[in-house]
Amino acid sequence: MRITNLKFPDGGINRLGFTIALGAVGLLASALVCKSRKKLSGNYILNNGRKLPCIGLGTWKSKPGEVKKAVECALRAGYRHIDCAPVYGNQKEVGEAFATVFSEGKLKRRQVFVCSKVFPKITADKFEQECRNTLRELGLEYLDLYLIHWPLVDVASIKDMWAAMEQLLEKGLVKSIGVSNFSKKKLMELMVNAKVVPAVNQVELHPNWRQDELFEYCSSKGIHLTAYCPLGSPDQFSPDGLNREATGPLPLQNSTVVSIAKECDKTAAQVLLKWAVQRGTSVVPKSVTPARIIQNFEAVQSWELSATHMKALNAFLPQYRLLHGAFHTGPKRTYKTLTELWDEDVSYLEGRTFEKPTGFKLQ
């Protein structure tokens, strides 16, 4: 079941009852604001009854040396959801941030929803050890959510991987289990033998890539969708990014988004994040800049996009994926083509220039 009315600790719906003025946008001023914010954001209720905060801090692409301060700032600013993964190469620093903030005594571990992932390059019987390694890096006794990072089956089947995830749940190492980057077809395959329905599927979502069919399927099965790259992954529009031969404008610069932002007196990023949350998905935007971390958090508080705004943002064409996943395909991999990886038409990528593994094929 998709929860669209966000519930807050005071029992209100879609409100927090407070506002924050950002003031100057310098790093020092932002850091001071970070220390002053302690309110909780709204929650979604997962299919197992557990609460998932609607906005979290993403840590993918956050450089070592930056992520610790970013996580500390986010937690002090009010975030109660942190998304991480060992493959990001910065998980130890995330753990250091937890240790610092929890030691201050104002925030308890149980108040923070922590999500990490297992990269399926290992056999299913090693998932428990990988999970314990992540707990050790983070300095935690359990994870609130543990995801299979990609539906890769070069080493283990989806059936065996999911059975291993269910065992982690039974042992209390994790509170909820889910997947990431799973198509409708691969979710259907998982569900055939599943004892536990995935609580979450974390996928790329933004107005340029709504994944409407997957959205409806997951809603019908009680699987919550979390949006990564909710701002459209701006670096994909860089000279070496996937979208350097642009299909359309950077979502943050899309004229519709910019116009709505002006009407609502918000930033373009806040409009994109609010669209996602109002649609019924949680978001994990990445930032290491204190001012932006706070602005992103404020995006989901105490305001609404109109039905007209939502209709406009739900009508973007063409639709195109920014995180292509080509590095998970190839002649020696189980998925030989991008079509096999995503179970979708990828013809829009024909003729585009981006990094490709040896022997790469679209379809």
N, C-alpha and C positions, 0 to 999 in steps of 0.2 A: 504493500500500500504506500502510495506517495503522500507524504505529509506536506501540505502547502502553507498551513498556518503555523508559523514558528512560535513555539511556546517559551516564555521567559520565566525566570525564577519567581517573579511576583504574580504569576498567573495571567499576565497580560498577553495579548496576541499582537505580533508585529510592532512592538514598541519596546523601548528601553527606558523612556522617561528621562533621558539626559542627553545633553549635547556637549560637544567639545570644540572649542576654538583652537585651530592649529597654531595661530600666531605666525611668527617668523618660521621660515622653512629651513633654517640652518641646522646643521647636525647637532650642535649643542642644544638649541632650543627643542629639537625633536627628541633628543635623549631625555630632557627634563619632562616633556609631556609623557614619554614612555613610562616614566616612574610614577606618574600621577593617575594613570588609568587602571581601574581594577574591576570594572563591570564585566559580566558575562554576556556573550552573544547568544542568539537564539539557537535552538536545537531542532534537529529532525529526530523522529523516533524510528529506529531500525526495526527490522522484522523480528528481532529477538527481544524487543522492549528497551534496548539500550539507547542512550542519547548520543547523537553525533552533532557537535556544533556546526552550524551552517557555513562558517568560514574558518579556514585553517591557514597556517603559514606553510607554503611549499618550500622545500630546500633543494630541489633539483637545480643544478647549475650554480648554486651558491658556493663561492670559492672558499677553500680552507683559509681560516684566518678572518673570515667575514661572517660565517654562519652562526658562530656562538653569540656574537653581539646581536645578530638579527633575531635569534630565538629569544634571547633575554628581553629584548625590546618588545617583541610581540607579546610575550607572556605578561609583561608589566603593563602593556597597553590594553589588555583585555582578552587577547586570543586565548582560547582553551582547547585548541586543536592544532597539533603539529604533525606534518606529514614528512616522512623520511624514508630512506632505503640505504642498505649497505653499498649498493652499486653507485650511489651518488658520491661516495668517497669522502663524506664529511660527517658521518653518523656519530663518530666519537666526540666531535665538537658539539653536536646537538646534545649528547649526554652530559657534557661539561656544563652546558647552559642550564640543563635541568638541575644539576647539582647546585649550581650557584643560586638559582632562583628559589629552589625548594629550601635551601639552607637559610634563606632570609626569614622563613617562618610565616610569610603572609599568604603563601599558596601551597596547597597540599597536592601530592601526587594524584590522588583520586579526583581532583578537580580538572585535570588535563587529559584530554583524549589524544593518545599517541598511536599513530599508524605507521607501520613499517611493512616491508615486503621481502619475499624470498624470490631470488632470481633463479629460474628453473634450469640451471646448468648442472645440477646435481641430481642424483637419484632420490626418489621419494623417501627412502629410509634415512636420508641425511637431513631432512627438513627440520627435525627436532634440534639437531646440533646447530644448524644454521640459525634457528630461532633463538637458541640459548646464546649464541655468539652476539646476536643483535641486542639481546637483553643486557649482556655484559657491556657492550659498547655504550649503551644508553644509560647504564646504571639503574635499570628497572627490574622489577620482579615479574611483571606481566606487560603485555601489549593490549591496548584496547581494540585494535584491529590489525590483522595480519593478512596481507594480500599475496596471491601468486602474481608476480610482476608482469609476466607475459605468458600467453598461452603456448609456449614453446614445448614441443614434444620430442625433441631430439634425444633426450635422456630418459624421460619418464612419460607415461601416458597421463592425460587429463584425469582419468579415473583414479589412477594410483596417487597422483599429486593431491587430489581433493581428499582422498581417504586419509592421507598423511596430515592434511590440514585439520580434518575432523578430530584426529587423535590429539593434536595440540590443544584443541578446544576442550577435549575431555580431561586433559592433564592440567588445565588451568593456566597454561602458559600464555594464552590469549583469551580475550573475552568475546571477540567476534572474528569471523573469517570471511574473506571475500576474494575478489579477483581484480585484475587490471588489464585493460586492452583486450578484453574478450568480446567477440562478436556475438550476435544473437545465436548463430549456428553453434558456436563453441560453448555457449552457455547451455544450450539445449542438450548438447552432448554430455556436459557435466551433470546436468540435472537427472539424467537417466539413472545413475547409480548413487546420487547424493542422498545422504541421510539428513544433511543440514543444507538448507537453501542459502546461497551466498548472501551476506548482509549488504555488500557493496560491490559495485563494479566501477572502478576508477578509470575514466577514459578521457580523451580529448573532446572538449565541448566548448563552443563559442558560437556566436551568430553565423559565422562562416562555415561551421561544421556542427550542426545541431544534432545529427544522428537521430532523427525523429523516430525511425522504426525501432531502433534499439531502445530509445527512451520509452516508447509505448510498451515494448515487450517487458522490460525490466519493471515498469510500473505494474504491469499485470501480474508479475510473479513476486512482488514485494521486495525487489532488489533495488536498493537506493543507488543512484548515480552520483558520483563525485566528479567534478570537472577539473581536469588539469589543463594547463595552458588556457585558462579562462579569458585571458587578455589577448589571445591569438599568437602567443609566443613571438614577440617582436623580432627576436634575433633570426627568425626564419626568413625575414625580409632583408637580411644583411647580404653583402656581396657573395658570401659562400653559403647562404641558407637555401633551404628547399624552395622557397617562394621567390628567389631572386629574379626568376622570369615570372613576374607577378601575375596571378590570376585576377587579382583585384587589389584594392588599397589595404594597407595595414588596418586591421579592425579598429585600432585606437584612433586612426585618422579617417575612418569612413565618414562620409558627410552626414549620414543619418545619425550615427552615434554622436558626432560632434554637435549636431543640431539639437538632439535630445538633451545632451549634457548642458547646453546653453539654456534651454528652456527650464531645466530642473535646478540650475545653479549647482551642478555637480561636475566632476571631471569625467572624461571619457571612460577612464578605467572604472570609476564608480558605477557608471551606467552599465557597462558590460558585466560587472560582478552582480549588480542588483538584478539584471535580466536573468542571470543564471539561478540565483536564489529564489526569485519570484516564480521562476519556471518550475522549481521543485528540486533543484540539485544543489549540493554543497559545492564549495569552491576552495581551491588551495593555491592561491596566487603566490608566486615567489617574489620576494624583494629583500634586499639587504640595506635599503635606505630607510632610516627611521620615519621620515615624513611620509613616504609612500606606504610603509607598513601600516601606519595609523590611518591614512586616507582609505586604504583598502578595507580596513576594519570598519570604518564609518560608512562604507558603501552599503552595508546590509542593515543599517540602523534607521528606524524612525522615518521612513519615507517610502513612497511607492511610485513605480512607473505606471502610467495610465494604460488602459486597454489599448489605446491608439499607439502608444509607444511600443508596447509588447508586440502588437501586430506587425509594426514596421520592422522590429528587430527579428521577428520570426519569419521574415520574408526574404532574407538575403539570398541572392543567387549571383554566381554559381556557388555551390557548396563544394568545399575542398579541404582535405586533410593537410595539416602542416607537419605533423610528426609522421613521416612516411613508414619507418620501420624496415627500410630496405636491408639494413645490417642484420636482420634476422632471417633473411632468405638467401637462396643460392643453390647451385647444383648439388652440393653435398649436405644440404639441410633438408629437414622434413618438408618445410614449405619452400617450394622451388620458386614461387612467384609471389608478388604482392597480393594478387587476387586470392591465393590460397591462405595467406596470412590473415587478411582482413575479411574474406568472404564477401567482397563487394566489387563493383565496377570501378576500376582505377584508370580507366582510359584517359581521364582528364590529365594524367601525368605524362601522357605520350609526348615525346620530344622535349621534355623538360630536362634541364641539366642539374643534377645533384649527385652527391656521393653515392656510389653504387659498389657493391661487392663484386668480385670477379664472377662472371657468368650470370649477372643479374638479368632477370626478366620481369616485366610488368605482369603479363598474363600468359 
